[in-house]
Each structure stands twice: as C-alpha cells, then as structure tokens.
Amino acid sequence: MTPNWELKKCCNHDQEVFLITVAVCTIVILALWRTILLKPFKLVTVFLHEASHAVACKLTCGHVEGIKVNVDEGGSTQTRGGIYWLILPAGYLGSSFWGMVLILASTNLLTARIAAGCFLAALLVVLFVAKNWTLRGLCIGFIIFIGVIWALQETTKVRILRYIILFIGVMNSLFSVYDIYDDLISRRVHSSDAEKFAEVCPCPCNGVGWGIIWGFISFLFLCGSMYLGLVILS
C-alpha cells in the first residue's frame, strides 16, 4: 500500500484517536508539570538525554566511563575519546529523536512491544554502568513498571501498553524542547552542552545561538512525529 503522504481524507478513526490521545497526554503533562507525579517521567527524559551522549560516544569509538541522573533533574555522562563535537549535541537532539521514535512506535501494538522491549534492555544495560542510586532506582522502577504494564497487556483486558509508550514519547518530546529553552536560551547555563559546543565549533554561533538551532530541530522532531504518525495510521 502506498503511504498517504498528502494525508488525503484525514482523519479516519485511528487518526482521530491518535490526535486526541496526544492532546490529552499534552494537557495532563502541562497540568502536572511541577508536581511530583511527573518526576519519574522527567528523570526518564534526563536518562535518555545522557544515554544519547553515551551512544554518540560509543558510535565514534569513545569509552563511556559512567552515567548519572540526579534528583534535581540534572545529569552527566563521563566519556573518554570519541568525537566531542558529535557527542555534545547528541544529548538534546537524541532525547528529542527518541521521543519521536516512541510516539511513532505507539501507533501499532507490535512496534509498541518492540519499543518497550528495547527500552527495558537499555534500562538493564544502564543499571550496570550507573554511577549513582538515583539512576539505579529509576532503572529498577521503570523495569518493574513497564514489566507490569506489559504483563497486564498480555494477560488481562487492561491493554494500555501503547498509551504508556505514547505518553513517555510525548513527555520526552515536550521536556526536551522545554529543557533546551530553559538551559540554553532563557538563562544561558555556562557549563551547558551548547556553550561547550560553541567553544569547539568554528561557527560564529554562541551557546544561545546553538540553543535556538537545537530547539528548532527538536520542535521539528515533535512535528515530524505527529505527521508521520498520521501517515502510518492513514
């Protein structure tokens, strides 16, 4: 079947459900943004940010010495070697990319299962390289959480695995864009990835400039996930 790239005759039932679910997730996230209920999901976004640094490091033949995620929603990845100017932007942009992947994976039960399995595998790997108990606890907590949701999906009528994957994807996409604005544009953290990138990149942009560019790319990832989701469901 040829993909409906022009989204003709949008929207069918599945597309409407997708749009409504994303809208509901967005409203819930914004309403609970500063509550403790979203803290674990924010920390998952930080985890994916740091994991993206680690992946970029490994792909460029570097060595990952450890990963930390802090209770205050900060984090760090200790690396040695690799291509520094590729590792630095991988955190923010990688986090946005994974948000898009999770949103798209939620459009089908099979891909949602695959995404959940990959997510569990990543959590298990990071559990053994984590450098603090916040990250270890986060890994263990989400391994149990996803495992329970998956078990309910397969054995009961509580079939919400796709919606949990979608929620994590939407949360990750929104938090990534917010984090870029908060860290790189509105208050310019001098130790941020963008400031370090500006030091090693010969381009004339400063940290704020790179923050704006990365924020725009992250927003495109979010828009792209919505468009491609509708195409998949058409």
C-alpha positions in Angstrom: 0.0 0.0 0.0 1.3 3.4 -1.0 1.7 5.8 2.0 -0.7 8.6 2.1 1.9 11.4 2.3 -0.6 14.1 1.5 -3.0 12.9 4.2 -6.0 12.9 1.9 -9.3 12.2 3.6 -7.8 12.8 7.0 -8.9 11.9 9.6 -10.1 8.3 10.0 -11.0 6.8 13.4 -7.4 5.7 14.2 -6.0 9.1 13.3 -8.6 10.8 15.4 -7.8 8.6 18.4 -4.1 9.3 17.9 -4.6 13.1 17.8 -7.0 13.1 20.8 -4.6 10.8 22.8 -1.6 13.1 22.1 -3.7 16.1 23.0 -4.8 14.5 26.3 -1.3 13.5 27.1 -0.1 17.1 26.5 -2.8 18.6 28.7 -2.1 16.1 31.5 1.7 16.8 31.3 1.3 20.6 31.3 -1.3 20.4 34.2 1.0 18.2 36.3 4.3 19.8 35.1 5.5 20.9 38.5 4.1 18.0 40.5 5.9 15.0 41.9 3.7 12.7 39.8 5.8 13.7 36.7 9.1 13.5 38.4 9.9 9.8 37.3 9.0 10.6 33.7 11.1 13.8 33.7 14.0 11.7 35.0 13.5 9.2 32.2 13.9 12.1 29.8 17.1 13.0 31.5 18.2 9.4 31.3 17.5 9.3 27.5 19.5 12.6 27.2 22.5 11.1 28.9 22.1 7.8 27.2 22.2 9.7 23.8 25.6 11.2 24.8 26.8 7.7 25.6 25.5 6.2 22.3 27.2 9.0 20.3 30.4 8.4 22.3 30.4 4.6 21.5 29.5 5.2 17.8 32.5 7.5 17.5 34.8 4.9 19.1 34.9 6.5 22.6 34.6 5.0 26.0 31.7 5.6 28.4 33.0 5.7 32.0 29.7 6.3 33.7 26.2 7.9 33.7 24.5 9.9 36.4 20.9 11.2 36.7 20.2 13.5 39.7 17.1 14.0 41.6 17.1 17.7 40.6 16.6 16.6 37.0 20.2 17.2 36.1 22.7 14.5 34.8 26.1 13.9 33.5 27.9 11.4 31.2 31.6 10.7 31.7 33.2 9.9 28.4 36.8 9.4 27.1 37.7 9.8 23.5 35.2 9.8 20.7 34.3 12.8 18.5 33.5 15.6 21.0 31.5 17.8 18.7 29.2 14.9 17.8 28.8 13.8 21.5 27.8 17.3 22.8 24.6 17.9 20.7 23.6 14.2 20.9 22.0 14.7 24.4 19.3 17.2 23.5 18.8 16.1 19.9 19.0 12.4 20.8 16.4 12.9 23.5 14.0 14.5 21.0 14.7 11.8 18.5 13.8 9.0 21.0 10.6 10.9 21.8 9.7 10.8 18.2 10.5 7.1 17.9 8.3 6.3 20.9 5.4 8.3 19.6 5.6 6.5 16.2 6.0 3.1 17.9 2.8 3.7 19.8 0.8 3.6 16.6 0.9 -0.2 16.4 0.9 -2.8 19.2 3.7 -4.8 17.6 6.0 -1.8 17.4 4.9 -0.7 20.9 6.1 -4.1 22.2 9.4 -3.8 20.4 9.9 -0.3 21.8 9.0 -1.5 25.3 11.5 -4.4 24.9 14.3 -2.1 23.7 13.6 0.3 26.5 13.8 -2.5 29.1 17.0 -3.7 27.5 18.5 -0.2 27.7 17.5 0.2 31.3 19.2 -3.1 32.2 22.4 -2.1 30.4 22.5 1.3 32.1 21.7 -0.3 35.5 25.2 -1.7 35.5 27.0 1.4 34.4 25.0 3.9 36.6 27.2 5.9 38.9 24.5 6.9 41.5 21.5 5.4 43.2 19.0 7.8 41.7 19.7 6.3 38.2 19.8 2.8 39.6 16.5 3.3 41.3 15.0 4.9 38.2 16.1 1.9 36.1 14.7 -0.7 38.6 11.5 1.3 39.0 10.8 1.6 35.3 11.8 -2.0 34.6 9.1 -3.1 37.1 6.6 -0.5 35.8 7.0 -1.5 32.1 7.1 -5.2 33.0 3.8 -4.9 34.9 2.1 -2.9 32.1 3.3 -5.5 29.6 2.0 -8.4 31.7 -1.4 -6.7 32.0 -1.4 -6.2 28.3 -0.9 -9.9 27.6 -3.0 -11.5 30.3 -5.9 -9.1 31.1 -8.2 -6.7 29.4 -6.1 -3.7 30.7 -4.4 -3.0 27.4 -2.6 0.3 27.8 1.0 -0.5 26.7 0.6 1.6 23.5 -0.7 4.5 25.5 2.1 4.3 28.1 4.7 4.3 25.3 2.9 7.3 23.7 2.8 9.2 27.0 6.6 8.6 27.5 7.2 9.8 23.9 5.1 12.9 24.3 6.6 13.7 27.7 10.1 13.2 26.3 9.5 15.5 23.3 7.9 18.3 25.3 10.5 18.1 28.1 13.4 18.2 25.5 12.1 21.4 23.9 11.5 23.0 27.3 14.9 21.9 28.6 16.7 23.4 25.6 14.8 26.7 26.2 15.4 26.7 29.9 19.1 25.7 29.9 20.3 27.2 26.7 18.2 30.2 25.8 16.4 31.8 28.7 19.1 31.6 31.4 22.2 30.5 29.5 24.0 27.9 31.7 27.7 28.5 31.0 28.5 24.8 31.6 25.8 23.6 29.2 26.4 21.4 26.1 25.7 24.3 23.8 28.3 26.6 25.4 30.9 23.8 25.2 29.9 23.1 21.6 30.3 26.8 20.8 33.9 26.6 22.1 34.9 23.7 19.9 32.8 24.6 16.8 34.4 27.1 14.4 30.9 28.6 13.5 30.1 32.1 14.7 27.1 31.0 16.9 27.4 31.3 20.7 25.7 29.0 23.1 22.4 30.8 22.8 22.6 30.6 19.0 23.2 26.8 19.2 20.4 26.5 21.7 18.0 28.2 19.3 19.1 25.9 16.5 18.8 22.7 18.6 15.4 23.9 19.9 14.1 24.3 16.4 15.4 20.9 15.4 13.8 19.4 18.5 10.5 21.1 17.6 10.7 19.6 14.1 11.2 16.2 15.6 7.9 16.7 17.5 6.0 18.0 14.4 7.5 15.2 12.4 6.3 12.6 14.8 2.7 13.9 14.5 2.8 14.0 10.7 4.4 10.5 10.3 2.0 9.1 12.9 -0.9 10.3 10.9 0.6 8.9 7.7 1.2 5.5 9.3 -2.4 5.4 10.5 -3.9 6.6 7.2 
